[in-house]
Amino acid sequence: MSMPKTLLLSLAFFVLGSAAVSADTTDPLPSWNDTQSKQSIMAFVERVTRKGSSDFVPVSERIATFDNDGTLWAEQPMYFQLFFAVDRVKALAKEHPEWKTEEPFASLLAGDVQSVLAGGLESAVKIVMASHAGMTTEEFEEIVNEWLETARHPVTGRPYTEMVYQPMLELLSYLRANEFKTFIVSGGGIEFMRPWTERVYGIPPEQVVGSSIKTEFAMEDGKPVLRRLPEIDFIDDKEGKPVGINSHIGRRPVFAAGNSDGDLQMLQYTAAGEGPRLMLYLHHTDGEREWAYDRESSIGKLDKGLDIAKEQGWTVIDMARDWRRVFPAGS
């Protein structure tokens, strides 16, 4: 017995209508709990992308900047690039017997990383210069990629590229689906990040802003190369972040996310623009699934920024409360 045409049409409309509803209601941020933070993000994106809205932002101005360490991937027990530098120094130690008695290398080779960190910026610069300079940009990229393939986080045992935050990966995709251009603006080394950010975050190398050492052009064996020099060129941290944004991007962001006082000036610079703006701070409150730290931490300190965020009404993401899942491989 055949089904009446009117019933067939009704069923077709029902199926199509259900599919449309399902597509429209798909959650773009499934690893976020339905809290005020998620609602603020989605409300902002809806406002600035709705044509006819007084808050509509043209596609060309939809610039979103993200810090990397502690915002897109973890940063404890110390910055991942420092782990890379430590491993590089150990690999190069045979070529530098003087390091056995020269600080901060002697402490580092003895496994006393805390003494190295206590040496502050001076120690960090010495280690970075020794481990990041003296090769071409292509050679450095190969070294970074080889390290990422084999290195593992000392606490979780995961590859460092799996220590990224699943909710932030979703946020990056959600923004790009709404025609935002996403950038990394990090205190980390620009050429340390560029080899892998597109694969991990979907952010191409030309949309990465970071600290840098000087490079020079040279002809070597008849080939043009860029050789990395043991000299700091630019520090993309604190006051340097707005400078880096201006130099590399050329537009003030309408959306900025960070997690520490080192990101404060980037968020302030974003907030100072005209029209709708969204400033996000990720507050590390989850000591079970990740690490809990803020005002007293030597890594990713969030003190002054936390107070200003509350005063200014910026969105503060509480990791323990707002995130259903932290890392891609599990909760």
C-alpha positions as CSV (number, residue, x, y, z in Angstrom):
1,M,0.0,0.0,0.0
2,S,1.5,3.4,-1.1
3,M,1.8,6.3,1.3
4,P,-0.3,9.4,0.4
5,K,1.6,12.3,-1.2
6,T,0.6,14.7,1.5
7,L,1.9,12.5,4.2
8,L,5.2,12.0,2.3
9,L,5.5,15.8,2.0
10,S,4.8,16.3,5.7
11,L,7.4,13.7,6.7
12,A,10.0,15.4,4.3
13,F,9.3,18.8,5.8
14,F,9.6,17.3,9.3
15,V,12.9,15.6,8.6
16,L,14.4,18.7,6.9
17,G,13.1,20.9,9.7
18,S,14.6,18.7,12.3
19,A,17.9,18.6,10.5
20,A,17.9,22.4,10.3
21,V,17.2,22.8,14.0
22,S,19.9,20.2,14.8
23,A,22.5,22.1,12.7
24,D,21.5,25.5,14.2
25,T,21.7,24.2,17.8
26,T,25.0,22.3,17.5
27,D,27.2,23.5,20.4
28,P,30.4,25.0,19.0
29,L,32.0,24.9,22.5
30,P,31.2,21.4,23.8
31,S,34.0,21.3,26.3
32,W,32.8,24.4,28.1
33,N,30.2,24.2,30.8
34,D,27.2,26.5,30.3
35,T,28.4,29.2,32.6
36,Q,28.7,33.0,32.4
37,S,32.1,32.8,30.6
38,K,30.7,30.7,27.8
39,Q,27.6,32.8,27.5
40,S,29.7,36.0,27.4
41,I,31.8,34.7,24.6
42,M,28.9,33.5,22.4
43,A,26.9,36.6,23.1
44,F,29.8,38.8,22.0
45,V,30.4,36.8,18.8
46,E,26.7,36.9,17.9
47,R,26.6,40.7,18.5
48,V,29.6,41.6,16.4
49,T,28.8,39.3,13.5
50,R,25.0,40.0,13.1
51,K,24.5,42.3,10.2
52,G,22.3,45.3,11.1
53,S,23.5,45.2,14.7
54,S,24.8,48.5,16.1
55,D,27.8,46.4,17.3
56,F,28.5,44.8,13.9
57,V,32.3,44.5,13.3
58,P,33.4,44.2,9.6
59,V,35.3,41.0,8.8
60,S,38.5,42.9,8.2
61,E,38.5,44.2,11.8
62,R,37.7,40.8,13.5
63,I,41.1,40.4,15.0
64,A,41.5,38.0,17.9
65,T,44.8,37.6,19.7
66,F,45.8,34.8,22.1
67,D,48.8,34.4,24.4
68,N,50.2,30.9,24.1
69,D,51.9,29.7,27.4
70,G,49.2,29.1,29.9
71,T,46.4,30.3,27.6
72,L,46.5,27.8,24.7
73,W,48.8,25.2,26.2
74,A,50.0,24.5,29.7
75,E,53.0,26.2,31.3
76,Q,53.8,24.2,34.4
77,P,56.1,23.3,36.0
78,M,58.0,25.7,33.7
79,Y,57.6,27.1,30.3
80,F,57.9,24.4,27.6
81,Q,60.4,26.4,25.6
82,L,62.7,26.3,28.6
83,F,62.4,22.5,28.6
84,F,63.5,22.6,25.0
85,A,66.4,24.9,25.9
86,V,67.5,22.6,28.7
87,D,67.5,19.6,26.4
88,R,69.4,21.6,23.8
89,V,72.1,22.6,26.4
90,K,72.5,18.9,27.5
91,A,72.9,17.9,23.9
92,L,75.5,20.5,23.2
93,A,77.4,20.0,26.5
94,K,80.1,17.8,25.0
95,E,81.1,20.7,22.7
96,H,81.3,23.1,25.7
97,P,83.4,21.6,28.5
98,E,83.5,25.1,30.1
99,W,79.9,24.8,31.0
100,K,80.8,22.3,33.8
101,T,81.9,25.3,35.9
102,E,80.1,28.2,34.2
103,E,76.7,29.3,35.5
104,P,73.8,28.9,34.8
105,F,75.0,25.9,32.7
106,A,76.7,24.1,35.6
107,S,73.5,24.1,37.7
108,L,71.4,23.1,34.7
109,L,73.6,20.2,33.8
110,A,73.5,19.1,37.4
111,G,69.7,19.0,37.2
112,D,69.2,22.1,39.5
113,V,66.6,23.9,37.4
114,Q,65.4,25.9,40.4
115,S,68.7,27.6,40.8
116,V,68.6,28.4,37.1
117,L,65.1,29.9,37.4
118,A,66.3,31.9,40.4
119,G,68.9,33.5,38.2
120,G,66.0,35.4,36.5
121,L,66.2,37.0,33.0
122,E,70.0,37.0,32.9
123,S,70.2,33.2,33.3
124,A,67.4,32.7,30.8
125,V,69.0,34.8,28.2
126,K,72.3,32.9,28.5
127,I,70.6,29.6,28.1
128,V,68.5,30.8,25.1
129,M,71.4,32.3,23.4
130,A,73.4,29.1,23.8
131,S,70.6,26.8,22.7
132,H,68.8,28.9,20.0
133,A,71.5,30.7,18.1
134,G,74.4,29.8,15.8
135,M,72.3,28.0,13.2
136,T,70.2,28.9,10.2
137,T,66.5,29.4,10.5
138,E,65.9,26.2,8.6
139,E,68.2,24.2,10.9
140,F,66.5,25.6,13.9
141,E,63.0,24.7,12.6
142,E,64.3,21.1,12.0
143,I,65.6,21.0,15.6
144,V,62.3,22.2,17.0
145,N,60.3,19.6,15.1
146,E,62.6,16.8,16.1
147,W,62.4,17.7,19.7
148,L,58.6,17.9,19.6
149,E,58.4,14.4,18.1
150,T,60.3,12.8,21.0
151,A,60.1,15.1,24.1
152,R,57.5,14.4,26.8
153,H,56.1,16.4,29.6
154,P,57.8,15.4,32.9
155,V,54.5,15.2,34.8
156,T,51.9,13.8,32.4
157,G,54.2,11.9,30.0
158,R,52.3,13.4,27.0
159,P,53.9,15.1,24.0
160,Y,54.0,18.8,24.6
161,T,51.6,19.3,21.6
162,E,49.0,17.3,23.5
163,M,49.2,19.6,26.5
164,V,47.0,22.1,24.6
165,Y,43.6,23.1,26.0
166,Q,40.6,21.5,24.2
167,P,38.2,24.3,25.1
168,M,40.6,26.9,23.6
169,L,41.0,24.8,20.4
170,E,37.2,24.9,20.2
171,L,37.2,28.7,20.8
172,L,39.8,29.2,18.0
173,S,37.7,27.2,15.6
174,Y,34.5,29.0,16.7
175,L,36.0,32.4,16.1
176,R,37.4,31.4,12.6
177,A,34.0,30.0,11.7
178,N,32.7,33.5,12.4
179,E,35.4,35.0,10.2
180,F,37.7,36.2,12.9
181,K,41.4,36.1,12.1
182,T,43.2,34.4,15.0
183,F,46.8,35.4,16.1
184,I,49.2,34.2,18.7
185,V,50.9,37.0,20.6
186,S,53.3,35.3,23.0
187,G,56.4,36.0,25.0
188,G,57.7,32.7,23.6
189,G,60.1,32.6,20.7
190,I,58.5,33.3,17.4
191,E,60.6,30.8,15.5
192,F,60.1,28.2,18.3
193,M,56.3,28.4,17.7
194,R,56.0,28.9,14.0
195,P,57.0,25.3,13.0
196,W,53.9,23.7,14.7
197,T,51.2,26.3,15.4
198,E,49.3,25.7,12.2
199,R,49.2,21.9,12.7
200,V,48.2,22.2,16.4
201,Y,46.1,25.4,16.5
202,G,45.2,26.1,12.9
203,I,47.2,29.4,13.1
204,P,49.7,29.8,10.2
205,P,53.2,31.0,10.9
206,E,52.5,34.5,9.5
207,Q,49.9,35.0,12.3
208,V,52.4,34.3,15.1
209,V,53.9,37.2,17.0
210,G,56.6,36.4,19.5
211,S,60.0,37.3,21.0
212,S,62.9,37.0,18.7
213,I,66.7,37.0,18.4
214,K,68.5,38.8,15.7
215,T,69.1,37.2,12.3
216,E,71.4,38.1,9.4
217,F,71.4,37.4,5.8
218,A,74.5,35.5,4.4
219,M,75.6,33.6,1.4
220,E,77.0,30.2,2.4
221,D,78.2,27.8,-0.2
222,G,76.5,29.9,-2.8
223,K,73.1,29.7,-1.0
224,P,71.3,32.5,0.7
225,V,70.5,31.8,4.4
226,L,69.3,33.6,7.5
227,R,71.6,32.8,10.4
228,R,70.5,33.2,14.0
229,L,72.7,35.4,16.1
230,P,73.3,35.3,19.9
231,E,71.6,38.6,20.5
232,I,68.1,39.6,21.6
233,D,66.0,41.4,19.0
234,F,62.6,41.9,20.6
235,I,60.8,40.7,23.8
236,D,57.1,40.2,23.1
237,D,55.9,40.4,26.7
238,K,54.1,42.9,28.9
239,E,54.5,46.4,27.2
240,G,56.0,44.6,24.2
241,K,52.8,42.9,23.3
242,P,50.9,45.9,22.0
243,V,54.1,47.0,20.2
244,G,54.3,43.5,18.6
245,I,50.7,43.7,17.6
246,N,51.2,47.1,16.0
247,S,54.3,45.9,14.1
248,H,53.1,42.5,12.9
249,I,49.3,42.9,12.7
250,G,48.6,46.6,12.1
251,R,45.1,46.5,13.6
252,R,44.0,46.7,17.2
253,P,42.3,43.4,18.3
254,V,38.6,43.3,19.2
255,F,39.2,40.1,21.2
256,A,42.2,39.2,23.3
257,A,42.9,36.3,25.7
258,G,45.7,35.8,28.2
259,N,46.4,34.2,31.6
260,S,49.0,36.3,33.3
261,D,50.2,39.8,34.2
262,G,52.4,39.5,31.2
263,D,49.3,39.7,29.0
264,L,47.8,42.7,30.9
265,Q,49.0,45.4,28.5
266,M,47.6,43.4,25.5
267,L,44.2,43.2,27.1
268,Q,44.3,46.9,28.1
269,Y,45.3,47.9,24.5
270,T,42.4,45.8,23.2
271,A,39.9,47.3,25.7
272,A,41.0,50.9,24.7
273,G,39.6,50.6,21.2
274,E,36.3,51.9,20.1
275,G,33.2,49.6,19.7
276,P,32.6,46.2,21.2
277,R,35.5,44.4,22.8
278,L,36.0,41.2,24.7
279,M,38.9,40.6,27.0
280,L,39.5,37.1,28.5
281,Y,41.6,36.0,31.3
282,L,42.1,32.3,31.9
283,H,42.4,31.7,35.7
284,H,44.2,28.4,36.6
285,T,42.0,27.2,39.4
286,D,42.0,23.4,38.7
287,G,44.6,21.7,40.8
288,E,43.2,18.2,40.0
289,R,43.1,18.2,36.2
290,E,45.8,20.8,35.7
291,W,47.6,23.2,38.1
292,A,46.1,25.8,40.4
293,Y,48.1,29.0,40.6
294,D,47.9,32.8,40.3
295,R,49.2,35.6,42.5
296,E,52.3,33.9,44.0
297,S,53.4,31.8,41.0
298,S,56.8,32.4,39.5
299,I,55.4,31.0,36.2
300,G,52.3,32.6,34.8
301,K,51.7,35.0,37.7
302,L,48.2,36.5,37.7
303,D,48.0,39.2,40.3
304,K,47.5,42.8,39.1
305,G,45.7,41.5,36.0
306,L,43.2,39.6,38.1
307,D,42.3,42.7,40.1
308,I,42.0,44.9,37.0
309,A,39.8,42.3,35.2
310,K,37.3,42.3,38.0
311,E,37.3,46.1,38.2
312,Q,36.8,46.4,34.4
313,G,34.3,43.6,34.1
314,W,36.4,41.5,31.8
315,T,35.6,37.8,31.4
316,V,37.6,35.6,33.8
317,I,37.5,32.0,32.9
318,D,37.5,29.8,36.0
319,M,39.1,26.6,34.7
320,A,37.7,24.3,37.4
321,R,34.2,25.7,37.0
322,D,33.9,26.7,33.3
323,W,35.7,23.8,31.6
324,R,34.1,20.4,31.2
325,R,37.3,19.0,29.8
326,V,40.9,20.4,29.9
327,F,43.1,18.4,27.5
328,P,42.1,16.7,24.2
329,A,43.0,13.2,25.4
330,G,40.8,13.3,28.5
331,S,39.3,15.3,31.2
